Amino acid sequence: MVIMMKEKLIRGMAAVLNGVYSIFKLLPVKKKITYISRQSNKLPVDFQLVIREMAERHPEYQQITLTKMIGKNIPEKIGYCFHMLRQMYHIATSEMVVLDTYCIAVSLLHQRKSLIVIQMWHALGAMKKFGYSILDKGEGTKRSLAEAMRMHRNYTYVFSSSEFCSRFFAEAFDVSMEQMVVMPLPRLDLLCETDHITSVKEKIIRQYPQLSDKKKKIIVYAPTFRKEGGNFEEKELEAAAERLAETVDYERYSLVAKFHPLSEISLHNQNVIQDKIFSTIDFCQMADIVILDYSAVVFEIALLGKPMYFYAFDYDSYMKNRDVYIDFKTCVPGVISADPRELMTSVENNESDLKQLEEFRDLMISRPRSNSYTTDVADFFEQILRESKERKRQ
């Protein structure tokens, strides 16, 4: 009954919004690219890099950024509704829209045929299942709601990190393979940029001077986010993290816990650095060892060549309620264990396989076609904008 009421509400909202949107679509289309994200209130680094490159190449184009999280309380949600009106105006008057997440205004509304929509998903590769791959599963959306919201509709192209991952992204977004473009994310350029790495490390050391102790190796623990209502309880992850923290020898290691920004976990172990300032990738630049579970950050870490270990304390329940695209136990490049003591023993014995890590990296992340991933993305944007203009002239 509740689901049916939600569906009726969504369809009613869609009708109203499409009525308003039809007025916006009467406005002239401008030389404009609009970038939309609700992952954060800050401009994502992938957008920053592409915008800088496109602004240098094409100063005649406006580069519009709309980044806002929906929020949890009622005032924040009401504020996001007004933000959607801004989205609608810019979508209606742009040649191209670039996303890194699901955007209600893009998918729910009827778009001009000439509008180019690129889904540049915020996760680099395809690890944990999402979107249409998990409809009606524990962490997934109800199919009827997904259909009512027109989830992930109206995309022209979807980026993938490699040919191998393309079929997973196509399944998640329910698009054809013809819409898939192998195009790893621009932020990978920063993993190899010496000045950026030096700057990041200096900032982290200023914030946490104890990490400058060369006698201690730095372990970064970065578990994936457990979505609310997905048969997972955050306290289960918190308890598992506490167990891991208890096994670390703090005379030899510094442990940094990097939980998801939306997580409310707070560990009692005072030896653990619980950072909420820097990104997980920034901290992994500092890491000697990274402990993960099913997080997509595994792909960036593979490019960095850092030894990885996998703390899969809830493997069976996670695979039942969320699942991953790959054969987890044979594909991930590192020791897997549900026992934190066993895992730390593997860390102490340096049980990492560099060859397996390299094979995983090469399978999951394609090399850039040019000198950088950012250049590749900008080249693609130029190409499709040029092709769109040619079609209009015909």
C-alpha positions in Angstrom: 0.0 0.0 0.0 2.8 2.4 0.9 4.7 1.6 -2.3 1.5 2.2 -4.4 1.0 5.6 -2.7 4.6 6.5 -3.5 4.2 5.5 -7.1 1.0 7.7 -7.5 2.8 10.6 -5.8 5.8 10.2 -8.1 3.6 10.1 -11.2 1.7 13.1 -10.1 4.9 15.0 -9.4 6.3 14.0 -12.8 3.2 15.4 -14.5 3.6 18.7 -12.7 7.3 19.0 -13.3 7.0 18.1 -17.0 4.4 20.9 -17.3 6.9 23.4 -15.8 9.7 21.9 -17.8 7.8 22.4 -21.1 8.1 26.1 -20.4 11.8 25.9 -19.8 12.3 24.0 -23.1 10.9 27.0 -25.0 14.0 28.9 -24.1 16.9 28.9 -26.6 19.7 26.4 -26.1 23.0 28.0 -25.3 26.6 27.0 -25.7 26.6 25.4 -22.3 27.7 22.2 -20.6 26.0 21.5 -17.2 27.5 19.3 -14.6 25.2 17.8 -11.9 26.0 15.9 -8.8 24.3 15.0 -5.5 27.2 13.0 -4.2 28.5 16.0 -2.3 27.9 19.8 -1.8 31.5 20.2 -3.2 32.5 20.1 -6.8 33.7 16.5 -7.5 37.4 16.3 -8.6 36.4 14.6 -11.9 34.2 17.6 -12.8 37.0 20.0 -11.7 39.5 18.5 -14.0 37.3 18.2 -17.1 35.9 21.7 -16.6 39.4 23.2 -16.4 40.3 21.4 -19.7 37.1 22.3 -21.5 37.3 25.9 -20.4 40.8 26.2 -21.8 39.8 24.6 -25.1 36.4 26.3 -25.5 36.1 29.5 -23.6 32.9 30.2 -25.7 31.1 27.5 -23.7 29.6 28.1 -20.2 30.6 25.4 -17.7 27.7 25.3 -15.2 28.0 23.3 -12.0 25.1 22.2 -9.8 26.3 20.2 -6.8 23.9 19.6 -3.9 23.1 16.6 -1.7 19.4 16.0 -1.0 19.8 15.8 2.7 17.9 13.9 5.4 15.6 16.3 7.1 12.5 18.0 5.7 14.0 21.6 5.3 16.9 20.1 3.3 14.6 18.1 1.1 12.4 21.2 0.4 15.6 23.1 -0.4 16.5 20.4 -2.9 13.1 20.8 -4.6 14.0 24.5 -5.3 17.4 23.4 -6.5 15.7 21.1 -9.0 14.1 24.1 -10.6 17.7 25.4 -11.3 18.6 22.1 -12.7 15.6 22.1 -15.0 16.5 25.5 -16.4 20.1 24.6 -17.1 19.3 21.2 -18.5 16.7 22.7 -20.9 19.1 25.3 -22.1 22.3 23.2 -22.4 23.8 21.3 -25.3 25.2 18.6 -22.9 24.7 17.5 -19.3 27.3 15.5 -17.4 26.3 13.4 -14.3 28.1 11.4 -11.7 25.0 10.0 -10.1 21.2 9.5 -10.7 19.6 12.9 -11.4 15.8 13.1 -11.0 15.4 16.1 -13.4 17.3 14.3 -16.2 15.7 10.9 -16.0 12.1 11.7 -14.9 11.4 14.5 -17.4 10.9 14.4 -21.2 14.1 15.7 -22.7 14.9 17.3 -26.1 16.1 14.7 -28.6 19.2 16.8 -29.2 20.3 16.9 -25.5 23.4 14.9 -24.9 23.5 13.2 -21.4 26.7 11.6 -20.2 26.7 9.4 -17.1 30.2 9.6 -15.6 29.5 7.5 -12.6 31.3 8.4 -9.4 32.7 4.9 -8.8 35.6 4.1 -11.0 35.0 0.5 -11.8 32.2 -2.0 -11.2 32.6 -3.8 -7.9 29.4 -3.9 -5.8 26.2 -4.2 -7.8 23.9 -1.2 -8.1 21.0 0.2 -10.1 19.1 -2.3 -12.2 21.3 -5.1 -11.1 19.8 -5.1 -7.6 16.2 -4.2 -8.1 14.1 -5.8 -5.3 17.2 -7.0 -3.5 18.2 -6.0 0.1 19.9 -2.7 -0.7 18.2 -2.2 -4.0 15.2 -0.1 -5.1 11.8 -1.7 -5.6 11.3 -2.3 -9.3 7.9 -0.5 -9.4 9.5 2.6 -7.8 12.4 2.5 -10.2 10.0 2.4 -13.1 7.9 5.2 -11.7 11.1 7.4 -11.2 12.4 6.4 -14.7 15.6 5.5 -12.9 18.7 6.1 -15.1 16.7 6.9 -18.3 17.6 9.5 -21.0 21.4 8.7 -21.0 23.1 9.1 -24.3 26.4 7.6 -23.2 27.7 5.8 -20.1 31.4 5.7 -19.2 33.1 2.5 -18.1 36.6 1.9 -16.7 37.4 -0.9 -19.1 35.9 -3.2 -21.8 35.6 -5.9 -19.1 33.5 -3.7 -16.8 31.3 -2.3 -19.7 28.8 -5.1 -19.5 28.4 -4.6 -15.7 27.7 -0.8 -16.1 25.3 -1.6 -19.0 23.4 -3.9 -16.8 23.4 -1.4 -13.8 22.1 1.4 -16.0 19.9 -0.7 -18.2 21.4 0.6 -21.4 22.7 -1.0 -24.6 26.3 -1.9 -25.1 26.3 0.7 -28.0 25.9 3.4 -25.4 28.9 2.3 -23.4 32.2 4.2 -23.8 35.4 2.9 -22.2 36.6 6.1 -20.5 38.2 5.8 -17.0 37.6 8.8 -14.7 39.9 11.9 -14.9 40.9 11.7 -11.3 43.2 8.9 -12.1 45.6 11.5 -13.5 46.1 12.8 -10.0 47.4 9.4 -8.8 50.5 9.9 -10.8 50.9 13.7 -10.5 54.0 14.3 -8.3 53.1 17.9 -7.3 49.6 16.8 -6.3 50.8 13.8 -4.3 53.4 16.0 -2.4 50.8 18.6 -1.7 48.3 16.0 -0.3 50.8 14.4 1.9 52.0 17.7 3.3 48.4 18.7 4.2 47.7 15.4 5.9 50.9 15.5 7.9 50.0 19.1 9.1 46.7 17.8 10.2 48.0 14.5 11.7 51.7 15.0 12.6 51.8 11.6 14.2 51.8 10.1 10.7 55.3 11.5 10.1 56.8 8.7 12.3 58.8 6.7 9.8 59.0 3.8 12.2 55.4 3.1 11.8 53.6 1.8 8.7 50.3 3.5 7.8 47.2 1.2 7.4 44.1 2.8 5.9 40.8 0.9 6.6 38.2 2.0 4.0 35.0 -0.1 4.2 32.2 0.4 1.7 29.0 2.2 2.7 26.1 0.0 3.9 22.9 1.6 2.6 20.1 2.1 5.2 17.3 -0.4 4.9 19.4 -2.9 3.1 19.2 -5.5 5.9 22.5 -4.2 7.2 23.0 -2.4 10.4 25.7 0.2 10.8 26.4 -1.0 14.3 27.5 -4.3 12.7 30.2 -2.5 10.7 31.1 -0.5 13.8 31.6 -3.6 15.9 33.7 -5.2 13.1 35.9 -2.1 12.9 36.4 -2.1 16.6 37.5 -5.7 16.5 40.0 -4.8 13.7 41.3 -1.9 15.7 41.9 -4.1 18.7 44.3 -6.4 16.7 46.6 -3.6 15.5 50.1 -3.3 17.1 50.2 0.5 17.5 53.9 0.4 18.2 54.4 -0.7 14.6 51.4 0.7 12.7 49.2 3.8 12.6 45.5 2.9 11.7 43.4 5.4 9.8 39.6 4.7 9.5 38.0 6.2 6.5 34.2 5.6 6.7 31.8 6.9 4.2 30.9 10.6 4.6 27.2 9.6 5.4 28.3 7.1 8.0 27.8 8.0 11.7 30.3 5.5 13.0 32.6 6.6 15.8 35.1 4.1 17.2 36.0 4.0 20.9 39.7 3.1 20.3 41.6 6.3 20.8 44.6 5.0 18.8 42.6 5.1 15.6 42.7 8.3 13.4 39.1 8.7 12.3 39.4 11.2 9.5 36.5 13.2 7.9 38.6 15.9 6.3 40.5 14.3 3.4 39.2 11.9 0.7 39.9 8.2 0.9 42.1 8.4 -2.1 44.1 11.2 -0.7 44.8 9.1 2.5 45.6 6.1 0.4 48.5 8.1 -1.1 49.9 8.0 2.4 49.1 4.4 3.0 51.6 1.5 3.1 48.7 -0.9 3.4 45.0 -0.7 2.6 42.3 -2.8 4.1 39.0 -2.9 2.2 35.9 -5.0 1.8 33.8 -4.5 -1.3 34.5 -0.9 -2.0 35.1 0.4 -5.5 38.2 2.3 -4.2 39.9 -1.0 -4.9 40.5 0.2 -8.5 42.4 3.4 -7.5 44.4 1.4 -5.0 45.3 -1.1 -7.7 46.7 1.8 -9.8 48.7 3.0 -6.9 50.1 -0.5 -6.5 49.5 -0.5 -2.7 49.2 -3.9 -0.9 45.5 -4.7 -0.3 43.8 -6.9 2.2 40.1 -7.6 2.4 38.2 -7.7 5.7 35.0 -9.5 4.6 33.4 -10.0 8.0 29.9 -10.1 6.5 30.6 -11.9 3.2 27.6 -14.2 3.1 25.0 -11.6 4.1 26.5 -9.0 1.8 26.5 -11.3 -1.2 22.9 -12.2 -0.5 21.6 -8.6 0.0 23.9 -6.6 -2.4 26.4 -8.9 -4.2 29.3 -7.9 -6.5 29.9 -8.2 -10.3 33.1 -10.2 -10.2 34.1 -13.5 -8.6 35.2 -11.8 -5.4 37.1 -14.7 -3.8 39.2 -15.4 -6.9 39.5 -11.9 -8.5 40.4 -9.4 -5.7 44.1 -8.9 -5.4 44.8 -9.7 -1.8 44.1 -11.9 1.2 40.4 -12.2 2.2 39.4 -13.0 5.8 36.5 -12.5 8.2 38.9 -12.8 11.1 40.8 -9.5 11.9 43.6 -11.3 13.7 44.2 -13.6 10.7 44.1 -10.6 8.5 46.7 -8.7 10.6 48.9 -11.7 10.6 48.8 -11.6 6.8 49.7 -7.9 6.9 52.6 -8.6 9.2 53.9 -11.4 6.9 53.5 -9.1 3.8 51.3 -11.7 2.1 50.5 -9.5 -1.0 50.8 -10.7 -4.6 52.1 -8.0 -6.9 51.5 -10.1 -10.1 47.8 -10.6 -9.1 47.4 -6.9 -8.4 48.8 -6.0 -11.8 46.5 -8.5 -13.6 43.5 -7.1 -11.7 44.5 -3.5 -12.6 44.9 -4.2 -16.3 41.6 -6.1 -16.4 39.6 -3.4 -14.6 41.2 -0.1 -15.8 42.1 0.7 -19.4 45.2 2.8 -20.1 44.6 6.4 -21.4 44.5 6.8 -25.2 46.4 10.0 -25.0 48.7 11.5 -22.4 46.0 11.6 -19.7 42.5 10.5 -18.8 41.3 14.1 -18.6 42.5 14.7 -22.1 40.6 11.6 -23.3 37.3 12.8 -21.7 37.7 16.3 -23.2 38.5 14.8 -26.6 35.3 12.8 -26.4 33.2 15.8 -25.3 34.5 17.7 -28.3 33.8 14.9 -30.7 30.2 14.4 -29.6 29.4 18.1 -29.6 30.9 18.4 -33.1 28.8 15.4 -34.3 25.7 16.9 -32.8 26.2 20.1 -34.7 26.8 18.2 -37.9 23.5 16.3 -37.5 21.6 19.6 -37.0 23.0 21.0 -40.2 21.9 17.9 -42.2 
